[in-house]
Structures are given as structure tokens and as C-alpha cells.
Amino acid sequence: MRITGGRYCGRQVQVPEGELHIRPAMDRMRESVFAVLGDLTGCSFCDLFSGSGIIGLEAASRGADPVVCVERDRRKFPILLKNVGIAEQRIVCRAMPVETFILRNRMHFDIYFLDPPFDYPYKLQILERLEHSPAMSVGDLVLIHFPEEDALPDAAGSLTCFDTRTFGRSIVKFYRKG
């Protein structure tokens, strides 16, 4: 798997061998998402359900700083730490459930990217929990990657969908906090 754009473009990222629970986000999906987001210089970025850390690295590659990656699976964590080591900047990694991170986090992020496992049943609830976080501000963006069979609404509290991209059987919805 490789970084698709920015200053780290083309650098390789590892995925844990034999790991069925990591779904590396498709190159085309990542390129499209980051084309919509554009230059991230001056933006803070939180990669929730990080897995290999490829999304956080894509954000850092395009100028985001600080970048925080959250992954609860401690078996995946060494690969995440190794991967973020290719960045010239420090990328903070947290080994904890995303739900716990959202409850405890007080750091503001301009952009949150959620890429939960496709079989994760609480996608809407995690959006709602994030929307209620005191760390979120008006104008912040929340992106969520999910399978087409999971219908997510165009609004979740004060989060309003302003763009939707489809990639095969997966979808990325872009929400803005109102």
C-alpha cells in the first residue's frame, strides 16, 4: 500500500500480515477524498479506527499538523507506530477504543476521519457521540467510510452531509458541524 499524494507520495505503508480485519482504504478513494479536502496546511486531523495509519499519513503528507491516529487493536499497533515513523513530523498514536477516545478527548480537530470495520454496527451512534463532543466546533468536518448497505442519514444532530462519494460498494460521507 502506498501514500497517494503530497510530500510523502509513493512511500510504502505496511499492513499486518494475515490480518483480515484491516481494510486498507482504496487508493482511488483516498485520492478522491483528499482532492475534496485539498491542502491541509494549518488543519488538525484525527484518524479514528486507524488500522495501518494510511489515512493519517495521507493527511500529514498534505500538510495536516497535528495528526492523531486512534486504534484499539494492540496487535495492529506496532505496525501503526512503524508506519507513522516515515513522517517527518510527529504523529500521535493512541491505543484505545474510539468510543473512549471521543469521551476523553479535549483536543480540537478540524477534520475527523472515521473508517470503522464494515461490520461495526454503531456507525450512526459514533457519529452522534462525536457530534456531542466538547472538542468539536462549528465548521469542523467529519468523514466516514462505510459499506453501501449501511444507510447513514444526511444529518446526525448538528452534523450535516455536504458531499457523498461512492467507490464500488463503499461510500464516504462528508459532514460539517453546524
C-alpha positions as CSV (number, residue, x, y, z in Angstrom):
1,M,0.0,0.0,0.0
2,R,1.3,3.5,-0.9
3,I,0.7,7.1,0.0
4,T,-1.1,8.7,-3.0
5,G,-0.2,12.4,-2.7
6,G,1.6,15.2,-1.0
7,R,5.2,15.3,0.2
8,Y,5.2,11.5,1.1
9,C,3.7,10.4,-2.2
10,G,4.7,7.0,-3.2
11,R,6.1,5.9,0.1
12,Q,5.1,2.4,1.1
13,V,3.0,1.6,4.2
14,Q,2.8,-1.9,5.8
15,V,-0.3,-3.8,6.7
16,P,-0.1,-6.6,9.3
17,E,0.3,-9.9,7.5
18,G,-2.7,-12.2,7.5
19,E,-4.8,-9.6,9.2
20,L,-8.4,-9.9,7.9
21,H,-9.8,-7.0,10.0
22,I,-7.8,-4.2,8.3
23,R,-9.4,-3.0,5.2
24,P,-6.8,-0.7,3.6
25,A,-8.7,2.2,2.2
26,M,-8.5,2.0,-1.6
27,D,-6.0,4.2,-3.4
28,R,-8.8,5.7,-5.5
29,M,-11.0,6.5,-2.5
30,R,-8.1,8.2,-0.7
31,E,-7.1,10.2,-3.7
32,S,-10.7,11.4,-4.2
33,V,-11.2,12.2,-0.5
34,F,-8.0,14.2,-0.2
35,A,-8.7,16.0,-3.6
36,V,-12.0,17.2,-2.0
37,L,-10.2,18.3,1.2
38,G,-7.3,20.0,-0.7
39,D,-4.3,21.5,1.0
40,L,-4.5,20.7,4.7
41,T,-1.7,23.1,5.9
42,G,-2.9,24.6,9.2
43,C,-5.5,21.9,9.8
44,S,-5.5,19.4,12.6
45,F,-6.6,15.9,11.7
46,C,-7.9,12.9,13.7
47,D,-7.8,9.4,12.1
48,L,-10.3,7.2,14.1
49,F,-10.1,3.4,13.5
50,S,-6.6,4.0,12.1
51,G,-5.5,0.4,11.3
52,S,-2.3,0.8,9.4
53,G,-2.4,4.6,9.7
54,I,-2.6,5.3,6.0
55,I,-5.3,8.0,6.3
56,G,-3.4,9.9,9.0
57,L,-0.2,9.7,6.8
58,E,-2.1,10.9,3.8
59,A,-3.3,13.9,5.8
60,A,0.2,14.6,7.1
61,S,1.6,14.3,3.6
62,R,-0.8,17.1,2.6
63,G,0.2,19.4,5.4
64,A,-2.1,18.5,8.3
65,D,-0.5,19.1,11.7
66,P,-1.1,17.9,14.3
67,V,-2.3,14.4,13.3
68,V,-3.6,11.9,15.8
69,C,-4.3,8.2,15.0
70,V,-6.6,6.1,17.2
71,E,-6.6,2.2,17.0
72,R,-7.7,-0.1,19.7
73,D,-6.3,-3.4,18.5
74,R,-2.9,-3.7,20.2
75,R,-1.8,-6.4,17.6
76,K,-2.1,-3.7,14.9
77,F,-0.4,-1.0,17.0
78,P,3.2,-1.9,16.3
79,I,2.6,-1.7,12.5
80,L,0.8,1.7,13.0
81,L,3.8,3.0,15.0
82,K,6.2,1.8,12.4
83,N,4.2,3.3,9.6
84,V,3.8,6.8,11.1
85,G,7.6,6.8,11.6
86,I,8.1,7.6,8.0
87,A,6.6,11.1,8.5
88,E,9.0,13.9,9.2
89,Q,6.6,15.3,11.8
90,R,5.4,13.6,15.0
91,I,2.1,11.7,14.5
92,V,0.5,10.9,17.9
93,C,-0.9,7.3,18.2
94,R,-3.4,6.3,20.8
95,A,-4.1,2.6,21.6
96,M,-7.7,2.7,22.8
97,P,-11.3,2.2,21.6
98,V,-12.5,5.1,19.5
99,E,-15.5,5.5,21.8
100,T,-13.3,6.0,24.8
101,F,-11.1,8.5,22.9
102,I,-14.1,10.6,21.9
103,L,-15.3,10.7,25.5
104,R,-11.9,11.7,26.9
105,N,-10.5,13.9,24.2
106,R,-10.4,17.6,24.7
107,M,-8.2,18.5,21.8
108,H,-9.9,20.2,18.9
109,F,-9.5,18.8,15.4
110,D,-10.6,20.5,12.1
111,I,-11.1,17.1,10.4
112,Y,-12.1,13.7,11.8
113,F,-11.9,10.7,9.5
114,L,-13.7,7.5,10.6
115,D,-13.0,4.2,8.9
116,P,-14.7,1.6,11.2
117,P,-14.7,-2.0,10.2
118,F,-17.5,-2.6,7.7
119,D,-19.3,-4.9,10.2
120,Y,-19.1,-2.3,13.0
121,P,-22.8,-1.9,14.0
122,Y,-22.6,1.5,15.7
123,K,-21.7,3.9,12.9
124,L,-24.6,6.3,13.5
125,Q,-24.1,6.2,17.2
126,I,-20.4,7.0,16.8
127,L,-21.3,10.0,14.6
128,E,-23.7,11.2,17.3
129,R,-21.2,10.7,20.1
130,L,-18.6,12.7,18.1
131,E,-21.1,15.4,17.3
132,H,-21.7,15.9,21.1
133,S,-18.0,16.0,21.9
134,P,-17.0,19.3,23.6
135,A,-13.8,19.2,21.4
136,M,-15.9,19.7,18.2
137,S,-16.6,23.2,16.9
138,V,-18.9,24.8,14.3
139,G,-17.4,24.2,10.9
140,D,-15.4,21.0,11.8
141,L,-15.5,18.2,9.2
142,V,-16.4,14.6,9.9
143,L,-15.8,12.0,7.1
144,I,-17.0,8.4,7.5
145,H,-16.2,5.4,5.2
146,F,-18.8,2.7,5.2
147,P,-20.4,0.0,3.0
148,E,-23.3,0.9,0.8
149,E,-25.7,-1.5,2.6
150,D,-25.4,0.7,5.8
151,A,-27.7,3.7,5.3
152,L,-26.4,6.7,7.1
153,P,-28.6,9.8,7.3
154,D,-27.7,13.2,5.7
155,A,-27.9,14.7,9.2
156,A,-26.8,13.5,12.6
157,G,-27.6,16.2,15.2
158,S,-25.7,19.3,14.1
159,L,-23.7,17.3,11.5
160,T,-25.0,17.9,8.0
161,C,-23.8,15.9,5.0
162,F,-22.5,18.2,2.2
163,D,-20.9,15.6,-0.1
164,T,-21.1,11.9,-0.8
165,R,-18.6,9.8,-2.8
166,T,-19.2,6.2,-3.9
167,F,-16.4,3.8,-4.6
168,G,-17.7,0.4,-5.7
169,R,-19.6,-0.9,-2.7
170,S,-18.2,1.7,-0.3
171,I,-19.2,5.2,0.4
172,V,-17.6,8.2,2.1
173,K,-19.9,10.9,3.5
174,F,-18.6,14.4,4.3
175,Y,-20.4,16.1,7.2
176,R,-19.9,19.6,8.6
177,K,-20.8,20.6,12.1
178,G,-23.4,23.4,12.0
